[in-house]
Amino acid sequence: MQSLAIINQSAPFGNNNYRESLDMLLANASYDRPVALFFQGDGVYQLLGNTKATLTGNKDLTKTYGLLELYDIEEVFVCSDSLQLRNIDADSLSIDVISLDNAQWFEKLASYDQSMSF
């Protein structure tokens, strides 16, 4: 079965991309397809735990990303350059991620057969 990389690169509350990417990820993981979740660009804002999502009518992403563990999804990566450009410390993220610099990011992404960006 081909592996799939889901790339989150948009901010969390301007659209439903975060929800669609999570649905795609969990659906594929439920069929035991090898999947990974990548965060880059403004997508790194999805990893912050103090966003007060309910004020915008959205769900708390911290709880939503808690589902990753239930589906045995351990491959969660973040672009360290994206964090640095936004002055976000990796220790402030709401879930455990593997931090990769740009070179490592593209190398890891290339190891997956397919990718989808949200």
Sequence and secondary structure as in RCSB ss.txt:
>XXXX:A:sequence
MQSLAIINQSAPFGNNNYRESLDMLLANASYDRPVALFFQGDGVYQLLGNTKATLTGNKDLTKTYGLLELYDIEE
VFVCSDSLQLRNIDADSLSIDVISLDNAQWFEKLASYDQSMSF
>XXXX:A:secstr
   EEEEE S SSSSSHHHHHHHHHHHHHHTT  EEEEE GGGGGGGBS   GGGGT   HHHHTTHHHHTT   
EEEEHHHHHHTT  GGGBSS  EEE HHHHHHHHHTSSEEEE 
